[in-house]
Amino acid sequence: MQALIRKSYLCTTISHHLSKNPNSILSKAVPKTYPFQITHADELDELFYDELYELDQFFQNEAKKWWILKPAMADKGQGIRLFDSKEVLQDILESFEHESDDEEEDAPESSTRVSLSTMRDWVIQVSALSLLNRR
């Protein structure tokens, strides 16, 4: 059940399924997903050498694309952000890190803010905007 609830677990489950069934429709239906864990925004550079190496290569070698950052355990669209560069991703993570507990309590219910210290599991996916522009 956890594999269907958490975005990071879902992408791992899909990856395992595709390794056993490469012709599955999931290979075309699910965008490439990069799961990672982060607790502080300054860890991002290190992640680009490890878990996010392939994503770093896209930033260096490919035309501009839009990406989606999603916290794995958030719901109601909380924490979802669009970005198009490493710098913008860094800024987003820093904004999540600098929000204090008091600010979170004062935030309206419709707010999409999350705290980087409580949301450790994240995923990055290529956005539908980039897929549409490719056609």
N, C-alpha and C positions, 0 to 999 in steps of 0.2 A: 504494500500500500504506500510506503514512503517513496517508492520509485515513481509513483504517479503524482505525488503531492509536491515534492521539492523540485524546483527547476534543475538544480545541479544533479540530482539523482536521476531525473528523467533523461537528461542528455547522456548520462553514463549508461543507462539501460538501453537507450536507442543505439548508442555506439556499440555496445556488446551484441545487440541483435543484428546490426548491420555487418559486424565482423563474421557472423555465422550465416547471414542471409544477405549477401551483397546486392542481390537483385530485388530486394524488398522495395515496396513503394515508399517506405520511409526515407530512402536515400534521396528522393526528389521532393518529398513533402515537408521535411524538417530542415530548416536552415542550419548551416554549420554553427556549432555552439562551442564556446570556450568556457569551461567552468574554472573557477579559481577561488582561493580563500585569501582574504586580506583583512587586517585589523587596523592598519595605519596607512595613510596615503603615501607616505615615503617608501613603502615596500613595493610600489608599482614598478620602479625601474628593475628591481630584481626579478619580478614576475615576468618581465619581457625577455629575460634570459632563460627562463624555465618554462612554466606552464603556458605563458602567452607568447612564446617565441614565434609561432606561426602567424599570429595576429600582428606581431611587430614587423614581420616580413611584408605583410600586406601594406602596412603604413609606409614602409620604405620603398616598395617596388610597384605598387598598383595605383591606378587612378583613384581619385577621391571617392570614398564610399561612406554611407551613413551606417552607424552601428547602434545597437540597443544595449544598454547596461541594465540588468535586472537583478535585484536581490533575490536569493533563492527562496526565502521563507516569507517574504512580504505578500500581502494580498491587497486587493482594491487598487491596484496600480501604484502603490507606494514605492518610491525609490526608482521608478523606471525613468531613464534619461536617454536621450539621443546624443551622439557625439560623432565627430568626423576626423578627429586627430588625437594623438597621444596627449597633447597639451590640454585639450578640452576634457579628456577623461581624467587627467590629473586634477584639474580644477573642480570637476564634479566630486571626486573622492575627497578632496580637501574640504569642500563645502559640507559634505556629510560628516566629516571628522570634527569640524569646528563648532557644530551645533551642540549647545550644552543641554543638559537634562531639563533645565528651566524653560528653554525655548521650545522643547518638545512638548512639555505640558501645556504651554500657552498656545500651541499651534491649533488651528481650527481642525475639525474632524475631516474636512475636505483636503487637508494638506497632504502632499505626497512626499514629505521629508522623511528620511530614515537616518538612523545613527550608524556610522561605520563600525563603532565598537560593538554594537549588538547584532548587526547583520554581517556575519563573517563570510558566508558562502554567497558567491555572485556568479552570474553567467553573462557572457557577451555573445550577441548574435548579430549577423548581418541583417540590416533592416529591410523591410519590403520596399522602401523608397529606392534603395540601391538595386534591388532586383528588378523593379519597374524601369529604372533608368537604363538598365543593361539591354533591354529589348529593343 
